[in-house]
């Protein structure tokens, strides 16, 4: 299982194909990270013994 930080690093390596209000954004854009908060918490919870 990967950590939340590893997940974010993998996202950064992917080509940008996300749009907000018609604007192409990077996958690590702060506006995207707001909605990713729950996903990142899930990765952290899964790796917490």
C-alpha positions as a Markdown table, in Angstrom:
| # | Residue | x | y | z |
|---|---|---|---|---|
| 1 | Unk | 0.0 | 0.0 | 0.0 |
| 2 | Unk | 1.3 | 3.5 | -0.8 |
| 3 | Unk | 1.2 | 6.5 | 1.4 |
| 4 | Unk | -0.8 | 9.6 | 0.6 |
| 5 | Unk | 2.4 | 11.5 | -0.2 |
| 6 | Unk | 3.4 | 8.7 | -2.7 |
| 7 | Unk | -0.1 | 9.0 | -4.2 |
| 8 | Unk | 0.3 | 12.7 | -4.7 |
| 9 | Unk | 3.8 | 12.2 | -6.3 |
| 10 | Unk | 2.3 | 9.7 | -8.7 |
| 11 | Unk | -0.5 | 12.1 | -9.7 |
| 12 | Unk | 2.1 | 14.8 | -10.5 |
| 13 | Unk | 3.7 | 12.5 | -13.0 |
| 14 | Unk | 0.5 | 12.0 | -15.0 |
| 15 | Unk | -0.4 | 14.3 | -17.9 |
| 16 | Unk | -2.8 | 17.1 | -16.9 |
| 17 | Unk | -6.3 | 16.3 | -18.1 |
| 18 | Unk | -8.4 | 17.9 | -15.4 |
| 19 | Unk | -10.5 | 21.0 | -16.0 |
| 20 | Unk | -12.0 | 23.5 | -13.6 |
| 21 | Unk | -14.4 | 26.0 | -15.3 |
| 22 | Unk | -12.8 | 25.2 | -18.7 |
| 23 | Unk | -9.2 | 25.7 | -17.5 |
| 24 | Unk | -6.8 | 22.9 | -17.8 |
| 25 | Unk | -5.1 | 22.3 | -14.4 |
| 26 | Unk | -2.3 | 20.2 | -13.1 |
| 27 | Unk | -3.3 | 17.2 | -10.9 |
| 28 | Unk | -1.6 | 18.8 | -7.9 |
| 29 | Unk | -3.4 | 22.1 | -8.3 |
| 30 | Unk | -4.6 | 23.4 | -4.9 |
| 31 | Unk | -8.2 | 23.5 | -6.1 |
| 32 | Unk | -8.0 | 19.8 | -6.9 |
| 33 | Unk | -6.4 | 19.0 | -3.6 |
| 34 | Unk | -9.4 | 20.3 | -1.7 |
| 35 | Unk | -11.5 | 17.4 | -3.0 |
| 36 | Unk | -8.7 | 14.9 | -2.7 |
| 37 | Unk | -8.4 | 15.4 | 1.1 |
| 38 | Unk | -10.7 | 12.4 | 1.8 |
| 39 | Unk | -8.8 | 10.2 | -0.6 |
| 40 | Unk | -5.5 | 11.1 | 1.0 |
| 41 | Unk | -6.9 | 10.5 | 4.5 |
| 42 | Unk | -8.0 | 7.0 | 3.3 |
| 43 | Unk | -4.4 | 6.2 | 2.2 |
| 44 | Unk | -3.1 | 7.4 | 5.5 |
| 45 | Unk | -5.6 | 5.4 | 7.5 |
| 46 | Unk | -4.8 | 2.2 | 5.5 |
| 47 | Unk | -1.1 | 2.5 | 6.2 |
| 48 | Unk | -1.6 | 3.3 | 10.0 |
| 49 | Unk | -1.0 | 0.1 | 11.9 |
